[in-house]
Amino acid sequence: ITTKSSLTGFTLNYQYKDVTSSEGIDIECSNGKGDGGSWPSDAAEGNYLVNWYANTNGTFVNGLYIDFTVDESTFDQKDLLVATTSDTWSHSKGALSLTFDHACTALRFFVKKATNLKDYTLNVTNITLCNVKKHGEYVLSSEEWRSVDTDANFTLYDGTDLTLNSTDYIALTDTKGPWLFMIPQTLTPWNGTSDLANTYFQITCTITQNASEVYSGTAYIPFGATLQKGYQHDVKLNIGKNSLYQAHGTKIIN
């Protein structure tokens, strides 16, 4: 969601005194203007300061935080926007002004063959990013994530042979959604020497040289990163001799 026109709706909550609208008020949007909801009547009568919270695609819990889970189906993922504001009701106020921020990290992935594999043919049929946490709670008061948990795998490519060259990166996207939306977190890379753990790419590939098969099967590439809230990152995967491992930590090509 990057423009007013791409924001089609959100959920609105409020808090004042000890009163919370925990169910959420569904608001439809057109070109950045929302239609729906109203000021709580007793808050208006008492001239209370009302705290307003809004989000897209998350679930409000007790008006205190947003529960959010990243969809494991890559191109079904949704952007999470959040907004907060405070105001008191008056007869002249008919609307709220909300400024939305991105609560997730947006990632795009690109892949090519490293120059040290230029004498090899590399065909890829699947690329999956493994062991990234998909669930968390976004705390409205602190604007921070907590309780980030539940490892998941995200398929970045699955299809016919993708023949890679050593000069051009190929985007692992399609028209349904070029971005993956991840919960901000620190990804610790698999150490590449012991049994699989932490974060890595899992690749189904065939490597040949001079028409002879060198390797066919699943390969693994360690991956580490710090995913920051509100950032967009391009991840460029350069597949080469120094990064391709088997599951127990042996390099595929020495």
Secondary structure, 3 states (H helix, E strand, C coil): CCCHHHCCEEEEEEEECCEECCCCEEEEEECCEEECCCCCHHHHHHCCEEEEEEECCCEEECCCEEEEECCCCHHHCCCCEEEEEEEECCCCCCCCCCCCEECCEEEEEEEEECHHHCCCEEEEEEEEEEEEEEEEEEECCCCEEEEEEEEEEEEEEEEEEEEECCCCCEECCCCCCCCEEECCEEECECCCCCCCCCEEEEEEEEEEECCEEEEEEEEEEECCEEECCCCEEEEEEEECCCCCECCCCCECCC
